[in-house]
Each structure stands twice: as C-alpha cells, then as structure tokens.
Amino acid sequence: MFVPENMVDLLQYLDTHQSGVHLIANGTDLINRIQRRQISPRVLIDLSGLNELKYVKRDKGIVRIGALTTISELIASPIIGPRYEFFTEVALKFGGPSIINMATVGGNICSASSSEDLLPILLALDAEVLLRSIHGERTMRVEEFVKGKRTVALAENEIMAETRFQELNSTSACSFEKVGMRNSLIIAFVNCAAYLRVDEKSKLVEEIRVALNRVDGKIPQRARHTENTLRNKELNEKSVADAAAALRSELKLTSDSRASEECRSEVACVIFKRALRSCSEKLGEKILV
C-alpha cells in the first residue's frame, strides 16, 4: 500500500511504479473485484486523503467535478440544484447511505461497466475527463475515454482528476431514468439519460443526446441513430414514436439472469420516452408519449 501525501507525490510515484499498480479511493467496486479474484493488484495506492480532488465548481460556464467527490458530496453541492436534479435521481437509486457516502465520481467513471449510473448522464452531457500525469494534463471526451468493459484510455502514469461539462441553460435540459428489480439499491438492467436543447422560436430540436447503459455492447453508449431521427424535428407524438422505433432497431442487447433481451429492449423504449418527456417539461413544453 502506498499513501501519497499530495498530488505531486502521487504523480511522481506513478511515473516510476506502473506495473501492477491500482488506485483506490474508498473501494466500493475494487474491493469486491479483488475478493472475487477478478484482479490481483501488486500495489494499492490509497487516494482517499487527496482532498484537492474533492470539489464541485462552476467556472466560466463549465461545471467541474473532482474525481474523489463522493456521490453524497456531489448532490449536497449548492451548484447541483434543481437544474441538475438528475444527479439526485441517480443517488436515490444508486445505493444506501454507506454506498453514496463512499462511492466516488471518478471511481464510477473508471469502473467502465454497464452498472455505473453516472456514465449515461455524462455521455448525454457530452462531458470530458481531465487526465493528469507528472508530465502534464490532457482532456478527453468521456465517450472516447471508456474504451470497453473495465477498460479506459488511462495511461499507467496518469490519474483521472476531474470530469467537466457545459452548464445547462434555459433552452437545455437533461434527465435520467433507471429500472431494476427494486426501487432502490438497484443494479440497473436498463437506464437511460437524455439531453435536449430546443430552439426557442422554432421549437425544433437543436441538439439531442441519448445514452443508455447498453446499446450494442456491455458499456454505456450513445444511441446515435435514434438521436438523428429527432434532430431538427419538432417534439410531438409522432416524432417521439418514430424515435422509439429507431431505438428499438438500434439496440443489440443480450439476455442474462436479470432480464431477457426482449424485456430490456421494451423497457429501454419506455424509459427513453419518459426521459424525453421529462426534458420537454423542464423546458416548458409538453409532449404526449
């Protein structure tokens, strides 16, 4: 176990000790994977004392969230008000108090699996991650950062320092829907996040982003074909029905112990329409879905 005193200490260590090293904050995911013998770290680096990576900030139209910010700290931030209530929706179904007080934003992103609830939201927000090493910094869109199940584009001498996204305004909204076997403490078999921006005069969809925990693989992804069916259209019963049909054809899901492929696909279409309705209501519009 290595416990860095500060960021420089951490980055210097990573630059010279790379093989078999795993980062751990509070271990809500990693400890379980070690116990199941899915990974065997040679060295664990304890990040929990690096308070400089715990923050929620607003900076020139950008919301910035430090990687070690816990879910409970995120939703308690005054910056995460009613406009960002979807983060609270995540927390309500994410887990019990012990989990949301320990699980971190960075850990949820870097776990890179279909059970991580923040990823669809960040994909819908077109968020970026800030990666840092002793040699400098670089940014990358979350969509590019998550390469595959349990695989992210993080060099061995880097850490993910923060995620960031453009602030929402009066013409944009985001929402989140999730379905599992219970109403809380859920591992989702389907979740969906939607971002919507509508032209105030024409009422046409200027931008739409739809992300689900699975589209055609085992990681959260954007449903781009579905997005294209709504872009530059007016939101109404027909356009939403056409988009739901497009989503149904775009999904390439599989069955497992939690749900069948047919069930997942049907539920995905239902909560996609719910997410769209929620976004439109936040923008003062109403659509029948």
ChimeraX attribute file (.defattr): number of C-alpha atoms within 10 A of each C-alpha:
attribute: neighborCount
match mode: 1-to-1
recipient: residues
	/A:1	13
	/A:2	13
	/A:3	14
	/A:4	18
	/A:5	11
	/A:6	13
	/A:7	19
	/A:8	12
	/A:9	12
	/A:10	22
	/A:11	19
	/A:12	15
	/A:13	16
	/A:14	22
	/A:15	14
	/A:16	10
	/A:17	13
	/A:18	15
	/A:19	12
	/A:20	12
	/A:21	18
	/A:22	18
	/A:23	19
	/A:24	17
	/A:25	22
	/A:26	19
	/A:27	17
	/A:28	17
	/A:29	14
	/A:30	19
	/A:31	13
	/A:32	12
	/A:33	13
	/A:34	13
	/A:35	10
	/A:36	10
	/A:37	9
	/A:38	10
	/A:39	14
	/A:40	14
	/A:41	15
	/A:42	11
	/A:43	15
	/A:44	16
	/A:45	18
	/A:46	18
	/A:47	20
	/A:48	18
	/A:49	14
	/A:50	16
	/A:51	13
	/A:52	13
	/A:53	19
	/A:54	20
	/A:55	17
	/A:56	23
	/A:57	15
	/A:58	14
	/A:59	11
	/A:60	8
	/A:61	11
	/A:62	14
	/A:63	18
	/A:64	21
	/A:65	23
	/A:66	24
	/A:67	26
	/A:68	27
	/A:69	24
	/A:70	25
	/A:71	24
	/A:72	19
	/A:73	18
	/A:74	23
	/A:75	22
	/A:76	13
	/A:77	12
	/A:78	10
	/A:79	14
	/A:80	18
	/A:81	13
	/A:82	10
	/A:83	17
	/A:84	16
	/A:85	15
	/A:86	21
	/A:87	22
	/A:88	19
	/A:89	15
	/A:90	19
	/A:91	22
	/A:92	16
	/A:93	21
	/A:94	23
	/A:95	17
	/A:96	13
	/A:97	13
	/A:98	10
	/A:99	17
	/A:100	21
	/A:101	16
	/A:102	19
	/A:103	22
	/A:104	26
	/A:105	23
	/A:106	23
	/A:107	23
	/A:108	20
	/A:109	24
	/A:110	23
	/A:111	18
	/A:112	21
	/A:113	20
	/A:114	24
	/A:115	21
	/A:116	21
	/A:117	29
	/A:118	22
	/A:119	30
	/A:120	29
	/A:121	28
	/A:122	24
	/A:123	25
	/A:124	26
	/A:125	25
	/A:126	17
	/A:127	20
	/A:128	21
	/A:129	26
	/A:130	19
	/A:131	20
	/A:132	20
	/A:133	21
	/A:134	17
	/A:135	10
	/A:136	8
	/A:137	13
	/A:138	11
	/A:139	15
	/A:140	15
	/A:141	17
	/A:142	25
	/A:143	19
	/A:144	13
	/A:145	19
	/A:146	23
	/A:147	14
	/A:148	15
	/A:149	15
	/A:150	14
	/A:151	14
	/A:152	16
	/A:153	16
	/A:154	15
	/A:155	13
	/A:156	16
	/A:157	20
	/A:158	21
	/A:159	22
	/A:160	24
	/A:161	20
	/A:162	23
	/A:163	24
	/A:164	24
	/A:165	19
	/A:166	16
	/A:167	17
	/A:168	18
	/A:169	11
	/A:170	12
	/A:171	16
	/A:172	20
	/A:173	25
	/A:174	28
	/A:175	27
	/A:176	29
	/A:177	25
	/A:178	25
	/A:179	19
	/A:180	16
	/A:181	12
	/A:182	10
	/A:183	10
	/A:184	14
	/A:185	16
	/A:186	18
	/A:187	20
	/A:188	22
	/A:189	23
	/A:190	25
	/A:191	27
	/A:192	31
	/A:193	31
	/A:194	30
	/A:195	25
	/A:196	26
	/A:197	23
	/A:198	24
	/A:199	14
	/A:200	12
	/A:201	6
	/A:202	11
	/A:203	15
	/A:204	16
	/A:205	17
	/A:206	18
	/A:207	17
	/A:208	24
	/A:209	24
	/A:210	27
	/A:211	27
	/A:212	30
	/A:213	28
	/A:214	27
	/A:215	24
	/A:216	16
	/A:217	15
	/A:218	17
	/A:219	22
	/A:220	30
	/A:221	22
	/A:222	23
	/A:223	20
	/A:224	16
	/A:225	14
	/A:226	24
	/A:227	18
	/A:228	15
	/A:229	18
	/A:230	21
	/A:231	19
	/A:232	16
	/A:233	17
	/A:234	18
	/A:235	22
	/A:236	14
	/A:237	11
	/A:238	13
	/A:239	16
	/A:240	23
	/A:241	16
	/A:242	15
	/A:243	20
	/A:244	22
	/A:245	14
	/A:246	20
	/A:247	24
	/A:248	17
	/A:249	12
	/A:250	16
	/A:251	20
	/A:252	13
	/A:253	17
	/A:254	17
	/A:255	12
	/A:256	9
	/A:257	6
	/A:258	12
	/A:259	16
	/A:260	13
	/A:261	14
	/A:262	13
	/A:263	15
	/A:264	21
	/A:265	22
	/A:266	15
	/A:267	16
	/A:268	27
	/A:269	21
	/A:270	15
	/A:271	21
	/A:272	28
	/A:273	21
	/A:274	19
	/A:275	23
	/A:276	26
	/A:277	22
	/A:278	22
	/A:279	23
	/A:280	23
	/A:281	13
	/A:282	18
	/A:283	19
	/A:284	10
	/A:285	13
	/A:286	15
	/A:287	16
	/A:288	11
	/A:289	16
